[in-house]
Amino acid sequence: MADKVKPNPNEATTHDAQLAAENIASGEEKAPKVDFEADYAAAQQFSVGEIDGTTEGTTATVPQHEVPEAEEETIEAKPTGNPDDYLELAKEVGGSQTEGVSNVSDDLVKQAIKKGQPKK
């Protein structure tokens, strides 16, 4: 069953669609007739290839390699309570070549506080 297209220029999403809707509304162009059932049937014919009905088609879609099951691995960090472990980690992180290096001393903090004070 063919359905008649009733375009609305105000609902058009693109300029071309708006122009086409206006031309159809003014009678300059004929409105296309759409047969959804026929279009759906035609699409179903394209969705199955000639090779799908043969044994070649069956073997072409079978996986050639066996895929192993995923194994779940649980990793548990055991608390040590040893401060040396944390010091070692801090040395690794702090000694990074890509990070900025800064040595903050008490004198540097006093200078920063002094500079941050408003002038009298």
KEROKE-472909 format. One line per field, with one value per residue (C-alpha): residue number from 1; chain; x, y, z. Coordinates in steps of 0.5 Angstrom, whole numbers, plus 500, padded with zeros to 3 digits. Example, Ala and Ser with C-alpha at 12.3 -4.5 7.8 and 13.67 -1.06 7.14 Angstrom:
BEGIN
tortor <- c(1_2)
lomi <- c(A_A)
xx <- c(525_527)
yy <- c(491_498)
zz <- c(516_514)
//
This chain:
BEGIN
tortor <- c(1_2_3_4_5_6_7_8_9_10_11_12_13_14_15_16_17_18_19_20_21_22_23_24_25_26_27_28_29_30_31_32_33_34_35_36_37_38_39_40_41_42_43_44_45_46_47_48_49_50_51_52_53_54_55_56_57_58_59_60_61_62_63_64_65_66_67_68_69_70_71_72_73_74_75_76_77_78_79_80_81_82_83_84_85_86_87_88_89_90_91_92_93_94_95_96_97_98_99_100_101_102_103_104_105_106_107_108_109_110_111_112_113_114_115_116_117_118_119_120)
lomi <- c(A_A_A_A_A_A_A_A_A_A_A_A_A_A_A_A_A_A_A_A_A_A_A_A_A_A_A_A_A_A_A_A_A_A_A_A_A_A_A_A_A_A_A_A_A_A_A_A_A_A_A_A_A_A_A_A_A_A_A_A_A_A_A_A_A_A_A_A_A_A_A_A_A_A_A_A_A_A_A_A_A_A_A_A_A_A_A_A_A_A_A_A_A_A_A_A_A_A_A_A_A_A_A_A_A_A_A_A_A_A_A_A_A_A_A_A_A_A_A_A)
xx <- c(500_503_503_503_508_506_512_512_517_517_519_525_532_536_535_534_529_525_526_523_517_516_516_511_506_506_505_511_513_509_510_513_509_512_511_514_512_515_521_522_521_527_531_530_533_539_541_542_548_548_554_550_546_552_557_562_558_558_565_567_563_566_572_578_582_579_578_580_575_577_581_579_585_585_591_591_595_598_599_606_606_613_615_621_616_613_620_622_616_616_624_621_616_620_626_622_626_620_617_619_624_623_626_622_625_623_626_623_616_618_619_613_609_612_611_604_602_599_603_602)
yy <- c(500_507_512_520_524_530_535_541_546_548_541_540_539_542_547_543_539_546_548_541_541_548_546_540_545_550_544_545_538_532_529_522_516_511_504_501_494_494_497_493_486_489_490_483_481_485_482_475_474_468_465_465_459_455_451_456_461_457_456_463_465_460_463_460_460_458_464_462_464_470_469_473_475_477_482_483_489_486_492_492_497_498_506_504_501_508_512_508_509_517_517_514_519_525_523_523_527_530_533_540_540_545_545_549_552_556_562_561_561_567_571_568_571_577_579_577_582_588_595_600)
zz <- c(500_498_503_501_503_507_508_512_511_518_520_515_518_512_507_501_505_506_499_497_502_499_492_494_498_492_487_483_485_486_492_492_494_499_499_506_505_498_500_506_502_497_503_505_499_499_506_504_499_494_498_504_502_500_504_502_506_512_512_511_517_522_526_524_531_538_542_550_555_559_566_572_576_583_585_593_596_603_608_610_615_614_612_608_603_602_603_597_593_595_592_585_584_587_583_576_571_567_574_576_582_588_594_599_605_611_608_602_605_609_603_600_606_606_598_599_605_602_602_608)
//
